[in-house]
Structures are given as C-alpha cells and as structure tokens.
Amino acid sequence: DGGITQSPKYLFRKEGQNVTLSCEQNLNHDAMYWYRQDPGQGLRLIYYSQIVNDFQKGDIAEGYSVSREKKESFPLTVTSAQKNPTAFYLCASSILAGVQETQYFGPGTRLLVL
Amino acid sequence: AQSVTQLGSHVSVSEGALVLLRCNYSSSVPPYLFWYVQYPNQGLQLLLKYTSAATLVKGINGFEAEFKKSETSFHLTKPSAHMSDAAEYFCAVTGGSEKLVFGKGTKLTVNP
C-alpha cells in the first residue's frame, strides 16, 4: 500500500533537547511538506521541499530544521530554539510542487514537552 | 497573497439535516480551492478540489462544493448528515504560489 508514514505517534521533549520527527513516503512524490497544527489555528507551513537536496522555509521556520537527502524521506528536527513546540505535526507530499497539486497527509506526530 | 476565512469554528446539525460549512477566500489570481476533513488525532484527507474545470465540484462521502467567483466563496454542503461526518473540516487555497493556505477549520458535530 502506498502512503505516508510518520513516527513516532507521540514524542516527548525535555527542556533544551532537540528531537527529530520522521516522515517517509512511498508514493514517488517529488514534493514534501511539514505543517504545524495548533487548536483553532489551522495548519501552518514550516518547511517544504520541491526536490531532493533542496528545501525552503515556510511561514514559521524559526526553531526548526529539515533535510532532504532521499526522495522518500523528509525528517523534521525541532531544536531547543523552538520555545513552544507542543503541537500536532503533519507531513504531506504531492506529485510535484504546483498550485493545483493535491497534498496527501500522513497520520501526524503529537509532540509534548515534559 | 492568498487567505481563507471559515465562518463558524463550530457547527452543529442533527442527523439527516443539511450540512453547510462556509469558506470565503481572497486571491489576486485565479484560485485553486480544496476541502479536507480531519478525524480526531489523524491526518487530513482530501474531500474535493476546485481547479476551474467546473464550478460545482463533487467529492467523497456525498459532499460537494460550489465555486462562486462573485462571492469569493467555496462553501461545502451535504444534503443529509450522518454521524460519521463528525470531524473537523478545513478549506484551503493556492494560487500565486504553490503554498497551500489553510483556514482555521470548522468542527462539525452531528447530533442523533
């Protein structure tokens, strides 16, 4: 079955710690995205990648970093510089990065701060 | 820049009643519009999308939406609500850039 997997489902971060959220897709999509979801706020774009070895900042990139070394993988690191990381994180992918391309979403990772 | 306004953060209907979820957009170029549904603690699933081929768009699970340029609206409807429709619904727009801009969402409750 083709799809997007995110792991872990729940992640706990201690003060001053960096944590990495995994996102893998086997849809052969070129473009991948990371969103942050807070209650009542909709989804906000953190980073996106149109192709391997390239990525751009979204609207709320501060305190986050990404890499795109393989087409199927787009991990997100939440650094200690992100002071309010508690949120639901969603990864998505699309065939290409285009205005009419449908984005397909993974099941999400909920990050909580200890 | 594009933006989306979803009127009503919470909507409650009775089972079998009409569902109407409102979405108004702002875009300086012809928009592409999407409706997604999210069940608790899950990712988003595409319900339908408008790409200028037809103003009335039919989606999954009996939902449809009508693009009205004069009203800058793309409201989502379903003639008869089912208990399984209880979820959060997001309207989103692209246009000048490939970035998808989301509304804040509308949580639909279906009462028996």
Interface residues (C-beta under 8 A of the other chain):
Chain A: I4 Q6 A31 Y33 G40 Q41 G42 L43 R44 L45 Y48 Q50 G58 F88 L90 A92 A97 G98 V99 Q100 E101 T102 Q103 Y104 F105 G106 P107 G108 R110
Chain B: S9 Y32 F34 Y36 N41 Q42 G43 L44 Q45 L46 K49 T51 F90 T94 G95 G96 S97 E98 K99 L100 F102 G103 K104 G105
